[in-house]
Amino acid sequence: MLLKAEIALEFFMDTVTPHSAFQLSPAPIRTVVQQSMETLRLLPSLPCQGRLLRFAKQVEAGYPDDNYHCKLHGADVTHRIMTIMNRAGLVHLGVMPGKKYSQTVGLLAMVA
């Protein structure tokens, strides 16, 4: 899937054409959440990764498949926020001692 080279790295991704990887994904929000964690190397440090992915699945289930505020829109917004945080150097900053990635994971969950 071409998304792997773009999620949390590139601002402009094709989310609307019929052949985009987003359109072809059955779970675009979960794809963005999981790939963001991999791209930003958050997986080894997150004991709660399973919970975060289950949360993303529940959030995604609440989105319609079409209209403006749909799963694709949620995935696009989540991706752009993670890209902004990554490019601004905010991903690996911690707000609590011993909990290095707490703000990144919190924001990823909140945006989804």
C-alpha positions as CSV (number, residue, x, y, z in Angstrom):
1,M,0.0,0.0,0.0
2,L,1.4,3.4,-1.0
3,L,0.2,5.0,2.2
4,K,3.1,3.6,4.2
5,A,5.5,6.0,2.5
6,E,3.2,9.0,3.1
7,I,1.4,8.7,6.4
8,A,2.7,11.2,9.0
9,L,5.3,12.4,6.4
10,E,3.5,14.0,3.5
11,F,0.8,16.7,3.8
12,F,-0.9,16.1,0.5
13,M,-2.2,12.6,-0.1
14,D,-4.8,11.4,-2.5
15,T,-7.9,10.7,-0.4
16,V,-10.6,11.4,-2.9
17,T,-9.9,9.7,-6.3
18,P,-11.5,6.2,-6.7
19,H,-8.1,4.6,-7.0
20,S,-6.5,6.2,-3.9
21,A,-5.2,3.8,-1.2
22,F,-7.5,5.6,1.3
23,Q,-10.6,4.8,-0.9
24,L,-9.5,1.2,-1.2
25,S,-8.9,0.7,2.6
26,P,-11.8,-0.8,4.5
27,A,-10.5,0.9,7.7
28,P,-8.8,4.2,6.7
29,I,-8.7,5.7,10.3
30,R,-7.2,2.6,11.8
31,T,-4.7,2.5,8.9
32,V,-3.6,6.0,9.6
33,V,-3.4,5.4,13.4
34,Q,-1.3,2.2,13.0
35,Q,0.9,3.6,10.3
36,S,1.5,6.8,12.2
37,M,2.7,4.7,15.2
38,E,5.0,2.7,12.9
39,T,6.4,5.7,10.9
40,L,7.0,7.7,14.1
41,R,8.5,4.7,15.9
42,L,6.0,4.8,18.7
43,L,5.2,1.1,18.7
44,P,8.0,-0.3,20.8
45,S,7.3,2.3,23.5
46,L,3.5,1.9,23.6
47,P,2.2,-0.8,25.9
48,C,-1.3,0.5,25.1
49,Q,-1.1,0.1,21.3
50,G,-3.8,-2.5,21.2
51,R,-6.1,-0.3,23.2
52,L,-5.4,2.6,20.9
53,L,-6.2,0.6,17.8
54,R,-9.4,-0.8,19.4
55,F,-10.4,2.8,20.2
56,A,-9.7,3.9,16.6
57,K,-11.9,1.0,15.4
58,Q,-14.8,2.1,17.6
59,V,-14.4,5.7,16.5
60,E,-14.3,4.6,12.9
61,A,-17.5,2.6,13.4
62,G,-19.3,5.8,14.3
63,Y,-18.4,7.6,11.0
64,P,-20.6,7.2,7.9
65,D,-19.1,5.8,4.7
66,D,-19.9,8.9,2.7
67,N,-20.9,12.6,3.1
68,Y,-18.3,15.2,4.1
69,H,-17.6,14.0,7.7
70,C,-17.0,10.4,6.8
71,K,-14.3,7.9,7.5
72,L,-12.0,9.3,4.8
73,H,-12.3,12.8,6.2
74,G,-11.5,11.5,9.7
75,A,-8.4,9.6,8.3
76,D,-7.3,12.7,6.4
77,V,-7.5,15.0,9.4
78,T,-5.7,12.5,11.6
79,H,-3.0,12.1,9.0
80,R,-2.5,15.9,8.6
81,I,-2.3,16.5,12.4
82,M,0.3,13.7,12.7
83,T,2.3,15.1,9.8
84,I,2.2,18.6,11.4
85,M,3.4,17.2,14.7
86,N,6.1,15.2,13.0
87,R,7.4,18.0,10.9
88,A,7.3,20.5,13.8
89,G,9.4,18.1,15.9
90,L,6.6,17.7,18.5
91,V,6.2,13.9,18.2
92,H,9.0,12.9,20.5
93,L,8.5,15.5,23.2
94,G,7.1,14.4,26.5
95,V,5.0,16.4,28.9
96,M,5.3,14.0,31.8
97,P,8.6,12.4,33.1
98,G,8.7,8.8,32.2
99,K,5.8,9.1,29.8
100,K,7.7,10.3,26.7
101,Y,4.9,9.9,24.1
102,S,1.8,10.6,26.2
103,Q,0.9,13.8,24.3
104,T,1.4,12.2,20.9
105,V,-0.8,9.2,21.7
106,G,-3.4,11.4,23.4
107,L,-3.6,13.7,20.3
108,L,-3.7,10.8,17.9
109,A,-6.6,9.3,19.8
110,M,-8.4,12.6,20.2
111,V,-8.1,13.6,16.5
112,A,-9.3,10.2,15.2
